[in-house]
């Protein structure tokens, strides 16, 4: 399957220079360290195949996503994924207690 290029702007990164560097040579000082709680709750996720559907949405919801980012469909997908993953755990707990 051919990967689509999702980057809208060209990168200013000197990729050849970066590829020639070792991990120790790369400056990470502008990246904050993640707290241990992040890793405690992190889950491995694998992208799944997409299914095309037609769905009716409130106009303001669609407009908000479109105004936020050119990649609004991916953002909407992420919002739905977060909702589902959050509520899966709640449903599992509820099923265990009933």
C-alpha positions in Angstrom: 0.0 0.0 0.0 1.4 3.4 -1.0 1.9 5.8 2.0 0.5 9.3 1.4 2.5 12.3 2.3 0.7 14.1 5.1 3.2 16.8 5.6 1.8 20.1 4.1 5.0 22.2 4.6 8.5 21.2 3.7 10.8 20.6 6.6 13.7 22.9 7.4 15.5 20.0 9.0 18.9 19.0 7.5 18.0 15.3 7.4 21.3 14.2 6.0 23.2 15.8 8.9 20.7 14.4 11.4 21.1 10.9 9.9 24.9 11.1 10.3 24.7 11.9 14.0 24.7 9.5 16.9 22.0 9.6 19.5 24.4 11.2 21.9 25.2 14.1 19.4 21.5 15.1 19.0 20.5 18.0 21.2 17.3 17.1 23.1 17.5 20.1 25.5 14.4 21.7 24.1 12.3 18.6 24.7 10.9 18.2 28.2 11.3 14.9 29.9 8.2 12.8 30.2 7.1 12.0 33.7 7.1 8.3 34.7 3.3 8.4 35.0 3.2 8.8 31.2 5.0 5.5 30.7 2.9 3.8 33.3 -0.3 4.5 31.3 1.2 4.4 27.8 -0.2 1.8 25.4 1.2 0.5 22.2 -1.1 1.3 19.3 -1.2 0.0 15.8 -3.0 1.9 13.0 -6.0 0.0 11.6 -7.3 0.0 8.1 -9.8 2.8 7.4 -13.4 2.4 6.3 -15.2 5.1 4.3 -18.6 6.1 5.7 -21.1 8.9 5.5 -22.1 10.5 8.7 -24.2 13.5 9.6 -22.6 16.0 12.0 -23.6 19.3 13.6 -22.3 22.0 11.3 -20.4 23.7 14.1 -18.5 20.5 14.9 -17.3 20.1 11.4 -16.4 23.7 11.0 -14.4 23.6 14.3 -12.3 20.7 13.1 -11.8 22.2 9.6 -10.7 25.6 11.1 -8.2 23.9 13.5 -6.1 22.1 11.0 -5.8 21.1 7.3 -5.6 17.5 8.5 -9.0 17.8 10.2 -10.1 14.2 9.3 -7.1 12.8 11.2 -7.9 15.1 14.1 -11.5 13.9 14.2 -10.3 10.3 14.1 -8.0 11.0 17.0 -10.8 12.6 19.0 -13.0 9.5 18.4 -10.2 7.1 19.2 -9.5 8.9 22.6 -13.2 8.8 23.4 -13.5 5.1 22.6 -10.3 4.1 24.5 -11.4 6.1 27.5 -14.8 4.5 27.6 -13.6 1.0 27.0 -12.0 0.9 30.4 -15.2 2.3 32.0 -17.3 -0.3 30.3 -15.0 -3.1 31.3 -15.2 -2.0 35.0 -18.9 -1.7 34.8 -19.2 -5.2 33.2 -17.1 -6.6 36.1 -19.3 -5.0 38.8 -22.7 -6.2 37.4 
